[in-house]
Amino acid sequence: MARIKLTAGRVRDFACEPGKQQSFLWDSEQAGLALRATARGAKAYIFQRPLGGREIRITIGKESAYDIDDARERARELQRMIDAGKDPREEKRETMEADRVAAETRRITAQREAVTLRAAWDAYIAERRPKWSELHYRDHVTVASPGGEKKLRGKGLTEPGPLAPLLDLRLADLSAERVAEWLAVEAAKRPARARLAFNLLRIFAGWCDSKADYRGLMDPQAVSTRISKDELPKRGAKSDGLQREQLAAWFAAVRQLENPVMEAYLIGLLLTGARREELAGLKWTAIDFKWRSLHIADKLEDTGRTIPLTPYFGSLLLELKHINEMPPNVRQLRRLETRGETWTPSEWVFSSKKSSDGRLASPNNALHRVCQIAGIPPVTLHGLRRSFGTLSEWVELPTGIVAQIMGHKPSATAEKHYRVRPLDLLRQWHDRLEAWILEQGGIDFKPEQAEQGLHAVK
């Protein structure tokens, strides 16, 4: 190979020989360095030297990107690698792989840091929904609702949920200061909803920390309990409930709802002491009319609990059963056939044609209306459960009986290990309490006739 000192002019004027695909101009100053020109007119510096008994050729770079001195310095670096027993091609591959990994890491980091609360919240709900109750799922949806939709009841548009102001922020921007500012504003407008939203946000932050895609993005101090203590008003002990002298007005108001499902549900909460979702999720398969029992999906016990079906409440459920099993008229059946649907009775005791899952979804408004009609202070759905426990003292129900019916954990060793009460014993006391409540509520009811009707059901 003829060698000649590379100069700017020779590099500029060098071209591929006619009839060849490529030609080389070898440098006499640095061994292994050459300028390659192709038939298409491209020119680049290359380095070629023996390694392990074979010639290797490495492209240094385009002629326009390197001047001669830089090309010679790069050739010397490659020669030093060969002298050290290293293959420059492997070094180049490793460098390229490292660059690729670094670039991918930067891309993933940028993508992670761009995640908004809205995107992560939606992913959180989608993953966790199968493990939640319908009420818990609705809480997550409503606190993050953007609002602006037409109200299903009443006029106007819905308001944004408490979390709405934070939804478009990046998780990385949810600092303790930002969350504290948000919570202070929401607590001034709607403290109860703000408390719920903050608690849900805290649980969500724990979920994020368990996921590689979101771990480390949120400031742990952003959901510190210190923030809620500073910004939220202290929560006092709840005391809402029906008093004995209010029962007559309350029952009279319930009957004005003209909705047998809602009427039975609200009265059922008062007469059973069940939690709102325990009763709302009741299915017909969980009711034994013959032996007068209800099997409730307990919040604390995986197997649920069985409680008595008292005569009056049983009569209300029996009425709902007749309504539920009554087939639609001919016109309604034709409409179903047009849509390719068939009619079947609902599996839910407290069914609703308006809700997405077919069961009662929003009884709060109805209860609020009942309290207004009755002229008594507002009572919550849980307040009806609280009323059951309070009113039971008027007939001196043993506390253990009350706790077992309501689904409270035993509070003493004797209760936990030495009290196994059969359903008949619970029924004896439960019937007595229902009879007293009905008497105070001005309800004229004959238990004997109701029991005959219940036993007639197969």
PEMO-V468728 format. One record per backbone hydrogen bond with DSSP energy under -0.5 kcal/mol. CO is the residue of the C=O (numbers start at 1). NH is the residue of the N-H. If there is no record, write none. Layout:
BEGIN
CO&NH ; CO&NH
END
This chain:
BEGIN
2&26 ; 4&28 ; 7&11 ; 8&12 ; 9&13 ; 10&14 ; 17&20 ; 21&39 ; 23&37 ; 24&26 ; 25&35 ; 26&4 ; 30&33 ; 32&48 ; 33&27 ; 34&36 ; 34&46 ; 35&25 ; 36&44 ; 37&23 ; 38&41 ; 42&38 ; 43&63 ; 44&36 ; 45&60 ; 45&61 ; 46&34 ; 47&58 ; 49&56 ; 51&54 ; 54&51 ; 56&49 ; 58&47 ; 58&60 ; 61&45 ; 62&65 ; 62&66 ; 67&71 ; 68&72 ; 69&73 ; 70&74 ; 71&75 ; 72&76 ; 73&77 ; 74&78 ; 75&79 ; 76&80 ; 77&81 ; 78&82 ; 79&83 ; 80&84 ; 81&86 ; 82&85 ; 86&88 ; 87&90 ; 87&91 ; 88&92 ; 89&93 ; 90&94 ; 91&95 ; 92&96 ; 93&97 ; 94&98 ; 95&99 ; 96&100 ; 97&101 ; 98&102 ; 99&103 ; 100&104 ; 101&105 ; 102&106 ; 103&107 ; 104&108 ; 105&109 ; 106&110 ; 107&111 ; 108&112 ; 109&113 ; 110&114 ; 112&115 ; 115&171 ; 116&120 ; 117&121 ; 118&122 ; 119&123 ; 120&124 ; 121&125 ; 122&126 ; 123&127 ; 124&128 ; 125&129 ; 128&131 ; 129&132 ; 133&137 ; 134&138 ; 135&139 ; 136&140 ; 137&141 ; 138&142 ; 139&143 ; 140&144 ; 142&145 ; 143&163 ; 143&164 ; 145&161 ; 149&158 ; 156&151 ; 158&148 ; 161&164 ; 162&165 ; 163&166 ; 163&167 ; 164&167 ; 166&169 ; 167&118 ; 169&117 ; 170&173 ; 171&174 ; 173&175 ; 174&219 ; 175&179 ; 176&180 ; 177&181 ; 178&182 ; 179&183 ; 180&184 ; 181&185 ; 182&186 ; 183&187 ; 184&188 ; 185&189 ; 186&190 ; 190&194 ; 191&195 ; 192&196 ; 193&197 ; 194&198 ; 195&199 ; 196&200 ; 197&201 ; 198&202 ; 199&203 ; 200&204 ; 201&205 ; 202&206 ; 203&207 ; 204&208 ; 205&209 ; 206&210 ; 207&210 ; 208&211 ; 211&214 ; 211&215 ; 214&217 ; 214&218 ; 218&220 ; 219&222 ; 220&223 ; 221&224 ; 224&227 ; 224&228 ; 225&229 ; 226&230 ; 227&231 ; 228&232 ; 234&236 ; 243&246 ; 243&247 ; 244&247 ; 246&250 ; 247&251 ; 248&252 ; 249&253 ; 250&254 ; 251&255 ; 253&256 ; 254&257 ; 255&258 ; 259&263 ; 260&264 ; 261&265 ; 262&266 ; 263&267 ; 264&268 ; 265&269 ; 266&270 ; 267&271 ; 268&272 ; 269&273 ; 275&279 ; 276&280 ; 277&281 ; 279&282 ; 282&349 ; 282&350 ; 283&286 ; 284&287 ; 286&295 ; 287&289 ; 288&293 ; 292&309 ; 293&288 ; 294&296 ; 294&307 ; 296&298 ; 296&305 ; 301&304 ; 305&296 ; 307&294 ; 308&310 ; 310&314 ; 311&315 ; 312&316 ; 313&317 ; 314&318 ; 315&319 ; 316&320 ; 317&321 ; 318&322 ; 319&323 ; 320&324 ; 321&325 ; 322&326 ; 323&326 ; 325&327 ; 329&333 ; 330&334 ; 331&335 ; 332&336 ; 333&337 ; 334&338 ; 335&339 ; 336&341 ; 337&340 ; 347&284 ; 349&351 ; 350&360 ; 355&358 ; 358&352 ; 363&367 ; 364&368 ; 365&369 ; 366&370 ; 367&371 ; 368&372 ; 369&373 ; 370&374 ; 371&375 ; 371&376 ; 380&384 ; 381&384 ; 381&385 ; 382&386 ; 383&387 ; 384&388 ; 385&389 ; 386&390 ; 387&391 ; 388&392 ; 390&393 ; 391&394 ; 391&395 ; 392&395 ; 392&397 ; 393&396 ; 398&402 ; 399&403 ; 400&404 ; 401&405 ; 402&406 ; 403&407 ; 403&408 ; 412&416 ; 413&417 ; 414&418 ; 415&419 ; 418&420 ; 419&421 ; 422&426 ; 423&427 ; 424&428 ; 425&429 ; 426&430 ; 427&431 ; 428&432 ; 429&433 ; 430&434 ; 431&435 ; 432&436 ; 433&437 ; 434&438 ; 435&439 ; 436&440 ; 437&441 ; 438&443 ; 439&442 ; 442&444 ; 443&445 ; 445&447 ; 446&449 ; 446&450 ; 447&451 ; 448&452 ; 449&453 ; 450&454 ; 451&455 ; 452&456 ; 453&457 ; 454&457
END
